[in-house]
Amino acid sequence: MDFEFTEDEIRFRDAVSEFCKKYIEPIWVEVDEKNVIPYELIKRMADQGLLCIPISEEYGGMGGTYLMTTIAVEEIAYHDPAVAIAVYALLNNGWPLALELYGTEEAKSEILPKVAAGEAFFGIASTEPHGGSDVAGIKTFAEKKGDVWIFNGEKAFISGVRESVELPWGGGWFLVAKTGSREWGHKNITAFALLAKKDGKRKEGFKETIYEEIGRGGLSTGGFILENYELEDKYRIGDVGKGFYHVMEGFNLARILVAAACIGATKWALDQAVEWLKNRRLFGRKVSSFQGIYFKFAELYADWEAARWFVYRAAWLADKIYLEKDPKYNIKDLNVPVALAKMRAPETAANVFEEVMKWFGAYAYTKECNVYRGWLGTFSYVIGAEGAQNIMRIIIARDIMGKEALKE
Amino acid sequence: MKILVPIKLTYDVSQLKFDTSTNTPLLDACPKVIGDADKCALEEAIRLKEKYSAEVAAVTIGDTQEHYRIIKDAYAMGATAGYVIKISNSEELSVNIVAELLASLYQKTGPYDLIILGSGSSDTHSSFLGALLSAKLGLPIITGVDKLTVEDDKVQGVSTMEDGTYTFNGEPPLIITVTSEANEPRIPTLRDILRSKRMPINEFSSEDLGVEISKIEITDVKRYVVERKRIKFEADDEEKMKEAVEKLIESLKKEGVI
């Protein structure tokens, strides 16, 4: 086993870190305060090749590994602990890969280069107002008429709604809808690249709402209603009735990057804490010299590093499966490693940020301190964005204990 | 057009920490990078490559993996050739020997139209290297350039000094040293980094270059600390003020300030 990053991975991390120090670190607080990522930054990230890293060069991507993609997201989150910019990056890396795996040639050639160029957004649209975790229970329905699918339904808590409408080319999502039958089930779901806007023109039948969230505000979250919305069949992703399986693969890929964002932000919090504790004096000594403080620091550091290894092990496995196509592994082998990472990383972030804010004391309760921004940003993943925490527990328990053990 | 860009592996001084009890730098823990002014030198050369299809050769002196890494980093930025002058513990070389080695490499791998280098390294910052190269190679030099313009055979360098801005004109072959204000060096993309690992790095020894090596010993490195004297001269009337001023002048003379 080799736990070292390669020289190229270290050089890439250094380059991303340099970019982040120059262009992200100076503005992350303003992004969080004003709830918008300046388009200039999205374009810079695109020009730097930080979007669509694992996408083939043929479609405008960097042709990089998933491990490199994970490194990039971790670094961005370290310099943007409120994580809106990191989440913009991770969505526009993970979901484009899902499109490349199963999309049609026409859809890939049309959409992916625009995402890589920072001119289009591509995320995930699965959750609906009545529920998110129960993907088999979605209600948005697509009916095929000739070469066109007609959509009716509603999606909620979707990232990038404003971006898909405001970016120059437009964008949309890897969206799942019921096809054929409206019954609860896994085999009557189809995936699509549904666009809010394309070629600079809004699509008919798409009506959005933007929410006001408590954190991670730089990237919009909202909902949209589809009313007789039309989409050509070339935007279908994968076979009819296979959408559930494709979206679960997409979630596996995206969750690795979500976990990477959480650990990046968490490391920032730990580093802020070290400086604060070393320089603050109470009762005639450095606060860091109290056992109650440094014992707790050691525990939290251990939790962070454990979560980080979960993340990189999952990223390594994703490359084994998708890049190297190693016959020893199959897609389902990713389920538990990803669930471990996505379960641990946000919860570790929450624990670390809470403790760090307690160390900062009353100052942490002020906006000037900024630590709270990372707490709120990463907490969106504890609440359940990109996969509820208890769903991760189900995935792990079902695999390790066996399905029968979970039946009553 | 052919350009030689010497680059130095230096400590990333922005991440340098000190042992507070001895005031010595914790060098082992400090990451090493291409110096800021050297990066600007590379960036100027790459811009000329883009404008005139110039060849850009990067060279460094050392034998560690990190020395080879910064040549790969130079390739990732856009260099077209890379050289390592393999010498162990190269940080112990005097700047005069460094100039000898580079001058010899210049002769062996040239002819070059320009040598562009940083005005000083991020760590030792002797600022002598450009001038020594100029003397050894008999080439004119423009130093401390913040803004470099090359139009065909005309080179113009603008240097901001304490007393004003100076504009120098010259023609190749020429040496230019640039400051870390000269430009914003590009950051390589992943594609650039992956491409750079396939590029060849040519090695030279001091024997290949016909240079006899001698080293200097660095005996001590300490953080510069200004000790506050905390001496107060108090006066609350004109008489006491005169006395206080006399004492202040005496103290300053004792310190050698006046």
Boltz contact constraints between the chains, C-beta under 6 A:
constraints:
  - contact:
      token1: [A, 8]
      token2: [B, 193]
      max_distance: 6.0
  - contact:
      token1: [A, 11]
      token2: [B, 193]
      max_distance: 6.0
  - contact:
      token1: [A, 12]
      token2: [B, 190]
      max_distance: 6.0
  - contact:
      token1: [A, 12]
      token2: [B, 193]
      max_distance: 6.0
  - contact:
      token1: [A, 15]
      token2: [B, 187]
      max_distance: 6.0
  - contact:
      token1: [A, 15]
      token2: [B, 188]
      max_distance: 6.0
  - contact:
      token1: [A, 18]
      token2: [B, 187]
      max_distance: 6.0
  - contact:
      token1: [A, 19]
      token2: [B, 187]
      max_distance: 6.0
  - contact:
      token1: [A, 48]
      token2: [B, 189]
      max_distance: 6.0
  - contact:
      token1: [A, 49]
      token2: [B, 189]
      max_distance: 6.0
  - contact:
      token1: [A, 49]
      token2: [B, 190]
      max_distance: 6.0
  - contact:
      token1: [A, 62]
      token2: [B, 190]
      max_distance: 6.0
  - contact:
      token1: [A, 62]
      token2: [B, 191]
      max_distance: 6.0
  - contact:
      token1: [A, 64]
      token2: [B, 190]
      max_distance: 6.0
